[in-house]
Amino acid sequence: MKKQDLGNILIIAITFILFAIALFTTGFTKDLLVEAGVLLVSIKIIMMNRANAISNKELLKKLNEINEKLDTKKNN
């Protein structure tokens, strides 16, 4: 999970750097709103990815518990 977190932080950092570059090259224009939107969408996608990973981990844990119970009943 640590590699995923590092990747997410790297993506956010790169997107933020590109946002800052766009801020200084285009100035405060309507294009800045587009760049801000891209930054927010990137962050939102990463947050959703993290939530899905946690949810999947919990589901796998529950499925493993169910399989263990079924195996126990099958052996008895």
LINQUIWO-V891123 format. One record per residue. N is the residue number from 1. RES is the residue in one small letter. PSI is psi in whole degrees, 0 to 359 (NA if undefined). OMEGA is omega in degrees with one decimal (NA if undefined). Layout:
n=N res=RES psi=PSI omega=OMEGA
n=N res=RES psi=PSI omega=OMEGA
This chain:
n=1 res=m psi=335 omega=-179.0
n=2 res=k psi=322 omega=179.5
n=3 res=k psi=323 omega=178.0
n=4 res=q psi=318 omega=180.0
n=5 res=d psi=319 omega=178.6
n=6 res=l psi=319 omega=177.7
n=7 res=g psi=318 omega=178.8
n=8 res=n psi=317 omega=179.3
n=9 res=i psi=321 omega=178.7
n=10 res=l psi=317 omega=178.5
n=11 res=i psi=315 omega=179.5
n=12 res=i psi=317 omega=-179.0
n=13 res=a psi=315 omega=-179.9
n=14 res=i psi=316 omega=179.5
n=15 res=t psi=319 omega=179.1
n=16 res=f psi=320 omega=178.6
n=17 res=i psi=316 omega=177.6
n=18 res=l psi=324 omega=176.2
n=19 res=f psi=316 omega=179.0
n=20 res=a psi=320 omega=177.4
n=21 res=i psi=316 omega=178.6
n=22 res=a psi=325 omega=178.8
n=23 res=l psi=317 omega=-177.6
n=24 res=f psi=334 omega=-178.6
n=25 res=t psi=325 omega=-178.0
n=26 res=t psi=340 omega=-177.6
n=27 res=g psi=193 omega=-178.5
n=28 res=f psi=80 omega=177.5
n=29 res=t psi=182 omega=179.1
n=30 res=k psi=338 omega=176.2
n=31 res=d psi=333 omega=177.5
n=32 res=l psi=325 omega=177.8
n=33 res=l psi=324 omega=176.7
n=34 res=v psi=315 omega=178.9
n=35 res=e psi=320 omega=177.2
n=36 res=a psi=321 omega=177.4
n=37 res=g psi=318 omega=178.1
n=38 res=v psi=317 omega=178.2
n=39 res=l psi=313 omega=-178.4
n=40 res=l psi=321 omega=178.3
n=41 res=v psi=318 omega=178.7
n=42 res=s psi=315 omega=179.8
n=43 res=i psi=318 omega=-179.7
n=44 res=k psi=318 omega=178.7
n=45 res=i psi=319 omega=178.9
n=46 res=i psi=319 omega=178.1
n=47 res=m psi=320 omega=178.2
n=48 res=m psi=322 omega=177.6
n=49 res=n psi=318 omega=179.3
n=50 res=r psi=315 omega=179.2
n=51 res=a psi=320 omega=178.0
n=52 res=n psi=321 omega=179.3
n=53 res=a psi=318 omega=178.4
n=54 res=i psi=316 omega=179.3
n=55 res=s psi=317 omega=178.7
n=56 res=n psi=321 omega=179.1
n=57 res=k psi=317 omega=178.1
n=58 res=e psi=318 omega=178.6
n=59 res=l psi=317 omega=177.9
n=60 res=l psi=321 omega=178.0
n=61 res=k psi=315 omega=179.5
n=62 res=k psi=319 omega=177.7
n=63 res=l psi=321 omega=176.8
n=64 res=n psi=321 omega=177.0
n=65 res=e psi=318 omega=178.8
n=66 res=i psi=316 omega=178.7
n=67 res=n psi=320 omega=178.3
n=68 res=e psi=318 omega=178.9
n=69 res=k psi=319 omega=178.3
n=70 res=l psi=319 omega=178.2
n=71 res=d psi=321 omega=178.6
n=72 res=t psi=316 omega=178.7
n=73 res=k psi=325 omega=-179.0
n=74 res=k psi=322 omega=-179.2
n=75 res=n psi=335 omega=-179.6
n=76 res=n psi=NA omega=NA
